[in-house]
Structures are given as C-alpha cells and as structure tokens.
C-alpha cells in the first residue's frame, strides 16, 4: 500500500470523496506543501499536484508524489490534464487550491495569461466554474503593490477565495496549514450556517483580589475554540469572545478578548448575532478588590464575595437564539438533566448543553443537548466531533 493511503481520513471525513488539485508556484513557502497535502488527505481528500517550473525548483515533484500517492503534473502533455481535471466532465476535480501563489501567478490568472501548468489549470477551472482558492505568499511590498491588489480584488469578484496571508517580519507569508484546511472544508461543504452570524463566548473570567492577584477557575477555552472552528467550517460568520484560556486561538477566527465580568457586561450590548453559544466558565462570585497588594506577612486573609450578574439572562434579552452550557461534578444523569433544565428555564435559554466533569478526559468528552421542543440528545467523542454535533442540533433553532 502506498504510504499516503494509510493516513486517508485519519483525522476526519470532512473532505471524503473530494478531489483537490494543489497548484504549487515559485515561492519558498512551497517547502510546506508536503505537510499541507498530507493534512488534506488526513481529512479524507484525494490530492493531485500541479507545479510550475519555478515551483519545482523549490520542492521536487518526487516529494509531492510521495506526499499524495499520485503522479505530479509539471507540464501539460497529451493527457490534457487541465481538461481531465477541470473540463465539464461529471468526475472533474472539486477544487483548485493554489498554495503558495506568487504575485506573478495571481496577476497572470487575473489577466487571463496562460503560460504555466498552474495558470492553465486556473484558466480551465474558472471557465468551468470550478471552486478556486488561492493562498498568497510574497514579500509585503509585493502584496501592497496597487496592481497586485487590484488583481486580487478582480479575482475575488469572480468568486476566487483568498486564504491569508499572514503579515510577519515584512512578508506576506502563506496562511497556516490548519487555516488553509479549514477554508477548504468551508468552501467544499460548509453551507449549514451560510449567511448566519454566530457568537461563541468562551474561556474563563477572572476577578481581581488586589492589584497582583485574581480569582478564577479551571476553564481552558477549548470547547469555545472547537465550536468556533466547527462553525467556521460550516459556513458561519463567526465571532469569538474569549476570556482567559490555555489553548491556541486560530488566526482566521475573529476574536475579542475580555478579562473580567465587567468587561463582558459592556460587550453584551453589541450582540446582534443570529445564534449565541456560551460555553464560558464565568464567575458566579467576585471579591471586593483591595487597592495595592495584600501583604504576604499576614497569617489570615478573609475574602468577601458578592454575587455577579447572571450573564445568560442578560444575553437572552437580545434577539439572538441562545445556547447555554452547564457543567456539574459527580451527579447522576437524571440529576444532571434536572439541573440543566432548571438553569435553562431560569435564564430563558433556547437550548442548553450539559455535562458531568467526570466524563471529560483528555481527547474525549460526553454531553447532553436539550432544547425547549425536542428530547435530550447525547453525544460522545472528541471535542471537535461533539462541537460539530452541537451545532447541527442548534441549527434547528434558526
């Protein structure tokens, strides 16, 4: 068995049955294409590579054949690969993904110039209305060139999707691998939430004890990131409001940060989304903060805590549909459902997701989704797969 076959669908089946042509042009970022191709395969895709002459100078066709398990196109020949992949056949490729794409190639495609295997593929793909996406990579000054910018806008008007770039160290660097994969999944299958605006509120709030110390909880923000990532892949316009967290937030997710409950309460006025999901671990109580630093030579310190406003109830006053989250510890399933149902009714939620902390282990979780009109539904698996199932259920609220 060819080595690449062993990783097909290893991470998910989100790209299962999809044929992707990966176009590689003459940017140094081409060195990242082996891992990009294999990541697409890990999500189920069948990947074929086409390279310009300059791209093949940076990473060899042999490397890409190894990565994908398929022959690499470096020249259009009697096999008429451009027609095979992107002609009006019923089995044509599902996507042309050019990553990395140089300023030269962008401008050629925008001008209808067809003089490399990659631009030839683009000519036919656009002519047959095949989805096309571009991940630019070049020096920052080239990306800022007004003619390059105009060409990018011209391609966007024709439906070409652009991923990135990242502006780092004076360079317009190719988007991160995970962002390219997420954008690919979104383009090829993400329509469940197309046209819908989603807000995810996650992480944990922290309240000051004094100028140095805070009181918080063990919330990591992982569930919020998984929900935001899944919503993006499902076509939503996603915004993430994140408190303290210990997980990395994807660059392509629009994010606003808050620290205290007071910060979040101010932000609530801006909610105008279709759906709000709140897996945040928010403070129920906060201390009266002390100015300065409490001396360390004291034998005892007493903190006086006061109750904080119930954020879920405030959010439910907005026009959005709201899904809350309820975590308990060491309770039976019946008691978990009772507590979740009471929380949902008290706050006026449209749905609630409940779980027992004993069911959360590294890499896996188990939750129960409850809405006003439907029977409870349980999900178990990775946080990524559970997040997707939650969103599938929540779509029925809209």
C-alpha positions in Angstrom: 0.0 0.0 0.0 1.3 3.5 -0.9 2.3 5.3 2.3 -0.2 8.2 1.8 -3.1 5.7 1.7 -2.6 4.8 5.3 -3.5 8.4 6.5 -6.6 8.9 4.5 -9.4 10.1 6.8 -7.2 9.7 9.9 -8.5 13.0 11.4 -11.9 13.3 9.9 -14.1 12.5 6.8 -14.9 16.2 6.2 -13.2 16.0 2.7 -14.1 12.4 1.9 -14.8 11.9 -1.8 -13.3 15.3 -2.7 -10.7 15.6 -5.4 -8.4 18.6 -4.9 -5.8 19.8 -7.3 -3.0 21.6 -5.4 -1.2 24.1 -7.5 2.4 25.0 -6.4 4.2 28.1 -7.7 7.6 29.6 -7.1 7.5 30.8 -3.5 9.8 29.5 -0.8 6.6 28.6 1.0 6.4 25.6 -1.4 8.5 23.7 1.2 5.4 23.5 3.3 3.3 21.7 0.7 4.2 18.2 1.6 2.6 18.6 5.0 -0.3 20.6 3.6 -1.1 17.9 1.1 -1.0 15.2 3.7 -3.2 17.2 6.1 -5.8 17.4 3.4 -5.5 13.7 3.0 -5.9 13.2 6.7 -9.4 14.8 6.3 -10.3 12.4 3.5 -9.3 14.3 0.4 -7.7 12.9 -2.8 -4.9 15.3 -3.7 -3.3 15.8 -7.1 -0.4 18.2 -7.6 0.4 20.5 -10.5 3.6 22.6 -10.3 5.1 25.5 -12.2 8.7 25.2 -13.4 9.7 27.6 -10.6 7.8 25.7 -8.0 9.5 22.5 -9.0 12.9 24.2 -8.3 11.9 24.7 -4.7 10.3 21.4 -3.9 10.7 18.4 -6.1 7.9 16.6 -7.9 9.1 13.3 -6.3 8.4 14.8 -2.9 4.9 15.7 -3.8 4.3 12.3 -5.5 5.4 10.7 -2.2 3.1 13.1 -0.2 0.0 12.4 -2.3 0.5 9.0 -3.8 -0.5 10.4 -7.2 1.6 11.4 -10.3 2.6 15.1 -10.4 1.9 17.4 -13.3 4.8 19.6 -14.3 3.8 20.1 -17.9 0.6 19.8 -19.9 1.0 17.0 -22.4 -1.1 14.5 -24.4 -3.0 13.6 -21.3 -4.5 17.1 -21.4 -4.5 17.2 -17.6 -6.2 20.6 -17.5 -9.2 19.2 -19.3 -9.2 16.0 -17.3 -9.3 17.8 -14.0 -11.4 20.8 -14.8 -13.3 20.2 -18.1 -17.0 19.8 -18.0 -16.9 16.2 -17.1 -19.0 14.7 -14.4 -15.9 13.4 -12.5 -13.9 16.6 -12.6 -12.0 17.8 -9.6 -13.9 19.6 -6.8 -11.4 22.4 -6.1 -8.3 24.1 -7.4 -6.2 25.2 -4.5 -3.1 27.3 -5.4 -0.8 27.3 -2.4 1.5 29.1 -2.3 0.6 31.5 -5.0 3.0 34.2 -6.1 2.2 37.8 -7.2 3.2 36.8 -10.7 0.8 33.9 -10.8 -2.1 36.0 -9.3 -1.6 38.7 -11.9 -1.4 36.2 -14.8 -4.6 34.5 -13.7 -6.4 37.8 -13.3 -5.2 38.9 -16.8 -6.1 35.6 -18.5 -2.5 34.8 -19.2 -1.9 31.0 -19.5 1.7 30.0 -19.8 2.4 27.6 -16.9 0.7 24.3 -15.9 -0.7 26.1 -12.9 -2.2 29.1 -14.8 -3.5 26.6 -17.4 -5.4 24.8 -14.7 -6.7 28.1 -13.4 -7.9 29.1 -16.9 -10.0 26.0 -17.3 -11.1 25.8 -13.6 -12.5 29.4 -13.8 -14.0 28.7 -17.2 -15.9 25.7 -15.9 -17.0 27.4 -12.7 -14.9 25.0 -10.5 -14.3 26.4 -7.0 -10.8 28.0 -6.9 -8.9 29.2 -3.8 -5.6 31.0 -3.6 -3.1 31.2 -0.6 -0.8 34.1 -1.5 2.9 34.2 -0.4 5.3 37.0 -1.2 7.2 40.0 0.2 4.9 42.5 1.9 5.8 45.2 -0.6 4.7 43.0 -3.5 1.4 42.3 -1.7 0.9 46.0 -1.2 1.6 46.8 -4.9 -1.6 48.5 -6.1 -1.7 46.4 -9.3 -1.4 43.2 -7.4 -4.1 44.4 -5.0 -6.4 45.2 -8.0 -5.8 41.8 -9.5 -6.7 40.2 -6.2 -9.9 42.2 -6.0 -10.7 41.3 -9.6 -10.3 37.6 -8.8 -12.4 37.9 -5.7 -15.2 39.4 -7.8 -15.1 36.3 -9.9 -15.6 34.1 -6.9 -12.0 33.1 -6.2 -11.4 32.7 -2.5 -8.3 34.0 -0.8 -6.8 32.5 2.3 -4.4 34.8 4.3 -1.7 35.9 4.0 -0.1 36.4 7.4 1.9 39.6 7.7 5.0 38.6 9.5 8.5 40.1 9.5 7.9 42.3 6.5 6.5 39.4 4.5 3.1 38.3 3.3 3.6 34.7 4.5 1.4 31.8 3.4 -1.5 31.1 5.8 -1.0 28.4 8.4 -1.7 24.9 7.2 -4.7 24.5 9.5 -6.3 27.7 8.2 -5.9 26.5 4.6 -7.5 23.2 5.5 -10.4 24.8 7.4 -11.0 27.2 4.5 -11.0 24.2 2.1 -13.6 22.4 4.3 -15.7 25.5 4.5 -15.6 26.0 0.7 -16.4 22.4 -0.2 -19.0 21.6 2.3 -19.7 24.4 4.7 -23.2 25.6 4.0 -25.2 24.6 7.1 -24.7 28.1 8.6 -24.2 30.0 5.4 -25.4 33.6 5.9 -25.7 33.2 9.7 -23.8 35.2 12.3 -22.6 33.2 15.3 -21.1 34.4 18.5 -19.2 32.0 20.8 -18.3 33.2 24.3 -15.7 31.1 26.0 -12.7 30.9 28.3 -12.9 31.9 32.0 -13.3 35.2 33.6 -11.1 36.4 36.4 -11.8 38.9 39.1 -9.1 40.9 41.0 -8.4 40.2 44.6 -5.8 43.0 44.7 -3.5 44.6 42.1 -1.5 41.4 41.8 -3.9 38.5 42.4 -7.0 37.2 40.8 -9.7 34.6 41.4 -10.7 32.4 38.5 -11.4 28.8 37.6 -10.0 25.9 35.6 -11.8 26.7 32.3 -9.5 26.3 29.3 -11.5 27.7 26.4 -11.1 24.5 24.4 -14.8 24.0 23.9 -15.2 27.5 22.6 -12.4 27.2 20.1 -13.8 23.9 18.8 -17.2 25.4 18.4 -15.8 28.5 16.6 -13.7 26.3 14.3 -16.6 24.0 13.5 -19.0 26.9 12.9 -16.4 28.5 10.5 -16.1 25.2 8.6 -19.9 25.0 8.4 -20.1 28.4 6.7 -21.0 30.7 9.5 -19.7 34.3 10.0 -18.1 33.6 13.4 -17.0 35.8 16.2 -15.3 34.5 19.3 -15.3 36.4 22.6 -12.6 34.8 24.8 -11.6 35.2 28.4 -8.6 33.6 29.9 -7.7 30.5 28.1 -4.9 27.9 27.7 -5.5 26.9 24.1 -4.4 28.5 20.9 -7.0 30.5 19.0 -6.9 30.1 15.2 -5.8 33.2 13.3 -8.8 33.1 11.0 -11.3 33.3 13.8 -12.3 36.9 14.6 -11.7 37.3 18.3 -12.3 39.8 21.0 -10.9 39.3 24.5 -12.3 40.0 27.9 -10.8 39.6 31.3 -13.4 40.4 34.0 -17.2 40.1 34.1 -17.4 43.9 33.9 -15.6 43.7 30.6 -18.0 41.1 29.3 -21.1 43.0 30.5 -20.1 46.0 28.5 -19.6 43.8 25.4 -23.1 42.3 25.6 -24.7 45.5 24.3 -23.0 44.7 20.9 -24.7 41.4 20.4 -26.7 41.3 17.1 -26.0 37.8 16.1 -28.4 35.0 15.0 -27.1 32.5 17.5 -25.0 32.8 20.6 -23.3 29.8 22.3 -21.9 30.4 25.8 -19.5 27.6 27.0 -17.6 30.2 29.0 -16.7 29.5 32.7 -17.9 32.8 34.1 -17.5 34.0 37.7 -20.6 33.5 39.9 -19.0 35.4 42.7 -16.2 38.1 42.9 -14.3 39.5 45.8 -14.2 43.2 46.8 -10.8 44.1 45.3 -8.1 45.6 47.5 -6.1 48.6 46.3 -2.4 47.7 46.1 -1.1 44.3 47.1 -2.3 42.4 50.2 0.8 42.0 52.4 2.3 38.5 52.4 3.1 38.5 56.1 -0.5 38.1 57.2 -1.5 34.9 58.9 -5.0 35.0 57.6 -6.8 36.8 54.8 -10.6 36.9 54.5 -12.3 37.5 51.2 -15.8 38.8 51.0 -17.5 37.6 47.8 -20.5 39.1 46.2 -22.8 37.6 43.6 -22.2 38.6 39.9 -25.0 39.3 37.4 -26.3 36.3 35.5 -24.9 36.9 32.1 -27.0 34.2 30.3 -30.2 36.0 31.4 -28.9 39.3 30.0 -27.9 37.7 26.7 -31.4 36.2 26.4 -32.9 39.7 26.3 -31.3 40.1 22.9 -32.9 38.9 19.6 -30.5 36.0 19.2 -31.2 32.4 19.9 -29.0 31.4 22.9 -27.5 28.1 23.9 -26.1 27.8 27.4 -23.7 25.3 28.9 -24.0 23.7 32.3 -21.2 21.7 34.0 -21.7 19.6 37.1 -19.5 17.2 39.0 -20.3 13.8 40.4 -24.1 13.8 39.7 -26.2 11.1 38.1 -27.7 11.6 34.6 -31.2 12.3 36.0 -29.9 14.9 38.3 -27.8 16.4 35.6 -30.8 16.8 33.4 -32.9 18.3 36.2 -30.2 20.9 36.9 -29.7 21.7 33.3 -33.5 22.1 32.7 -33.8 24.4 35.7 -30.9 26.5 34.5 -32.4 26.8 31.0 -35.8 27.9 32.3 -34.4 30.4 34.8 -32.2 32.1 32.2 -34.7 31.8 29.3 -32.4 29.8 27.1 -33.4 28.2 23.8 -31.2 25.2 24.4 -28.6 24.0 26.9 -25.6 21.6 26.7 -24.9 19.8 30.0 -22.1 17.5 31.1 -20.6 15.9 34.1 -16.9 16.7 34.6 -16.2 13.1 35.3 -16.9 12.4 31.6 -14.3 14.8 30.4 -11.0 13.1 29.8 -8.0 14.0 27.5 -9.2 13.9 23.9 -12.8 13.0 24.7 -16.0 14.4 26.2 -19.7 13.5 26.7 -22.5 16.0 26.7 -26.3 16.1 26.6 -28.1 18.7 24.3 -31.5 19.8 25.4 -33.8 22.3 23.7 -37.3 23.5 24.5 -39.0 21.5 21.9 -37.0 18.2 21.5 -36.0 15.3 23.6 -32.4 15.3 25.1 -29.7 14.0 22.8 -26.4 12.7 24.0 -23.0 13.0 22.2 -19.7 11.4 23.0 -16.4 11.6 21.3 -13.6 14.1 20.6 -14.3 17.7 21.5 -14.1 18.5 17.8 -16.8 16.0 16.8 -19.0 16.9 19.7 -18.8 20.6 18.9 -20.0 19.8 15.4 -22.9 17.7 16.7 -23.9 20.5 19.0 -24.0 23.0 16.0 -26.0 20.5 13.9 -28.6 20.4 16.6 -28.5 24.2 17.3 -29.1 24.9 13.6 -32.7 23.8 14.1 -33.2 26.9 16.4 -32.8 29.2 13.4 
